[in-house]
Amino acid sequence: MNEAMENGTRDGLELVYPPVFTDVSEAVRVRLRATRWWRVLRWTARGGCLLALAVAALELLVVRDPDPGAAVVMILLGLVAVSAAEVLPWATARSLFLMIRSQGEARALVDEDGGRWITRDTDVVIRWAMLPQYVETPRLFVLLTARRTGTGFAYLPKSGFADPADADRLRAVLDRNITRK
């Protein structure tokens, strides 16, 4: 970050926040909704489930000598496909949260150049070119990489502001430098 940011001048903002699973989970869901592959995966799982249920129904209702065991297997396969797709966001968030939690409280500094995230063992600077989009939720600002197939993101919880009015200031900085999605 620049010298002006280090001294807390210009439009620089500081957020300090503990790792919270709800924040990580929400950020992961925002990131997944912004990717093509996530929609394809969910619809494929649902379509596979419907196909499996249709095959099970045909097995039980149309075949002269139905095999209930085969129908049960098809129903279970369909349910497993949908369940796996629906559990993926939680499992991803849980994995990330465990890593994030191990670093303790985070401090984020945001200004016209980008953001800087500081934890116990890390100090990462990301310029706006790397995270050119954002999504605002009631709890967070989620900064996203440009590629719709990518997985990069950072999040800034609104609870991390010392003054709730800083959310408006951050929104203004983001609107000047990146695109709201």
N, C-alpha and C positions, 0 to 999 in steps of 0.2 A: 504494500500500500504506500501511498505517498506520504510525505512529511506532514501535510495538512491533516490527513486522516489520523496520524499518530497523535497529534495534538488535540484531536476532537473538534476541529474547526470545519469549515465548509458545510456540505450537507451530509457529512458522515454520521452514521448511526451506530450505536452499540447495542447488542442484545446479549444477555447472559441467561443461560437456561440449562437445566439439568436434562439428562436423557430421559425421555418419557416414551413408553411403548406406543401409546395412542398417537403421538406425533409421527413416529417412524412409520407406523402402519398406515396412517393417512397419506403420508408422503409417498410411500410405495404404491398405494392404490392410485394416486394421482398420476404417478409415472407410468404405471401399467395402462391406465385408461388412455394415455397419450401415445401408446405404441400400437402399430398395426398387428403385430403377432399376437398380442394379448386378446384382441377381439377375435382373431381367427381361431386361436386355441379354444376360447370359450364356446364359440359357435360350433366348432368341430366336436368338442366334447358333448355338447347338447345334442347335436345331430347324431353322433354315435350312440348316445343313450336312446334317442327316439328309434333309431334303426334296431338296436338290440331289443327294445320293448316290442317293436313290430314283429320281429322274428319270433320272440317268445309267444306273442299272441297268436301268430300263425301256427306255431308248433302246438299250442294248446287247443286252438279252435278249428283248424282246418285239416291237419294231418289226421288220418284214420286211426293210427295207433300212436297217440302223443307220448312224448318222453318228457315228463315233468322235470326231470333232472336237467335236461338241456335248456328248458325254459328258465329255470332258476338261475343257471349259469349265465344265460344271456342277460337276465335282469340285473344280476350282480355286476356283470361287466359294464353295463350301461351306468349303473350307479357309481361304480368306481371311477369311470371316466369323468363324470360330472363332479364328483367329490374331489378328485385330484386337481381339477382346474380351479375349483372354488377354494381349496386349501392353499394353493400356491401363494397368493398374496400374504396370507398370515405367516406361512413358513419363511418366506423371503424377509418379511418385516422382523420376524423373531430372530433370524440369523443376523441381520444388520443391527438390530437393537442390542444383542449381546456384545457385539464388537464396539458399538457406540457407547454403551453403558460402561464398558471397561475403561473408557477414557475420562469418565467423570463429567463434571460441568463443562459446557462449551461457552466460548465467547466468540461472537461474530461481529466483525466490523464491516460495514457496508458504506461505500461512497460511489462517486461517479466513475471510478475505475473498475470496480468489481467488489468482491467480497473476500474477507480473510477470516478463516475459522481456526480458532486456537483451542486446543485441549491439552491435557496433561502431557501427551507425547507427540502431538502434531501441531504444525503451523502451516496451513495451506492457503495459498492465494489463488483465487480463480477470477480471471478477467471476464467481462461481460460477453466477449466473443465465444467463450466456452459454454455459457449458460444464457443463450439469447432469448429465452422465453420464460414466462412464469404463469402460474395458476394461483389464484388466491382462494382460500377456503375460509370458513369462519375461524379456524384455529391457526392457519399457517399461510406463509408464502412459500410455494414450492417452485424452485428454479430448475429449468429443464434444459438438457442438451437439445440441439437442433434436430438431430436425426430422429425420425419417427420410429425407427427400429432400435434406437439406442436405449441405454438404461441409465445414463448419467443424470443425477439430480442432486440438489442440495435443498435443505429446508430451513426456514426461519420461523420459529414459533412466535406468535404474537404475544404470548405470555412472557417472552424474554425481554420485552421493553420495560424500562424503568418508568416511562410515562406512556399511557395508552395512546396519546396523541401522536407518538412516534410512528405508529402504523401508517398514518396518513403521510408522514414525511418519507417513510420507506416506499410507499406506493408511488409517490412522486418521483423518487430517485429511479425506481424500476421502470416507470412509464417513460422517463427520459432516455433510458439506456437500452431497454429490452422490450419485447413485445408481450402484451398480455394475451394469454391463450384462452 
